[in-house]
Amino acid sequence: LSSSASGASVVAIDNKIEQAMDLVKNHLMYAVREEVEVLKEQIKELLEKNSQLERENSLLKTLASPEQLEKFQSRLPAEVLCPEEQSPGVAALAQYSGGSAV
């Protein structure tokens, strides 16, 4: 083989490698985008469910008598009664999805 033929062969192999890497990159980017869309939808659904449960909780608190509330709260662990001290996960989810924390 002449040096120009082997040089052309190396260039051809380099081009094939580059094409294969581009194909892998495009496939991975597509898969990641698809997964991100699924996760965004799950976050949206969870935020809607959280909002619904908070409204329901608020309504139940207004309808409950002070005695019922006291009895119920005495059964709850401290972290449930002081949610602002526990994980900021809901606020982080809301911020990530472009919504606002409830």
N, C-alpha and C positions, 0 to 999 in steps of 0.2 A: 504494500500500500504506500502511496506517496503521502507526504506530510499534509498536502492540501486535502486529500481524501479523508485522512484520519481526522483532520481539523473539522471538516464538514460533518463527519460522523459525530464528533463531540458536540458540535453545535446542534445537530438534530436531536441527540439524546438530551441535551440541556433544554431544548424547546419542549420535548415530550414531558420531561420532569416538571417544567414550569406549567404546562397545560394540566398535568395531573394534580399539581398543588392548587391551581386555581379551581379545578373541579371540586376538590375536597373542601377548600375554603368556602366556595359557594354553597355546597351541600350543608356544611356546618352552620353557616350564617342563616340559611333557610330554616334548618331545624331549630336553631336558637330563637329566631323570630317567631316561629310557630309556638314554641313552648312559652315564650313571653306573652303571647296573645292569650293562651290558655290560662296562664297565671293571672293576668290582668282581669280576665273574666271571673275567675274564682275570687279574687280580691273584691271585685265589684259586688258579687253575690254575697260575700261575707259581710261587707260593709252595710249592704241593704238589710241583711238579716239582723245585724247588730243594731241598726237604727230601729228596726221594727220591734226588737226585743226591749230596747230602751223605752220606746213609747209605751209598750205594753206594761213594762215595769212601773213606769211613771203613773199610768192609769190605775194599776192595781194598788199602788201606794196611796193614791187619792181616795180610792174606794174603801180601803181598809180602815178599821177603827184603830185608835191609838193603842188599844190593848193588843189587837192582832199584830200590829207592827212591832210592838215591844217583844211579844212572844216570838215572833219570827226572827227578829234581829238577835235575840239572845241565843239562837241556834246556829247562827252563821259564824264562820271563822273570821278573824280580824281583817285579813286581806280582802275579803269580799266587802266589808263595810267601809274600807278606805281604799277605793280603787285607784285614787291618784298616786298612791304610794307603790302600787304594783306596776308590772311591766308596761312600758309605753308602746307596746306592740300595735295596738289599735290605731294610735295616732301616727305611728310610723307607716302602717299600711295605708292609712288615709292619705298621708303625704305622698307616698310612692305612687298611688293610683291617681293622683291629681285631685282628690277630693279633700274634704276638710274633716278634721277629727270631730266626733260628735260629743 
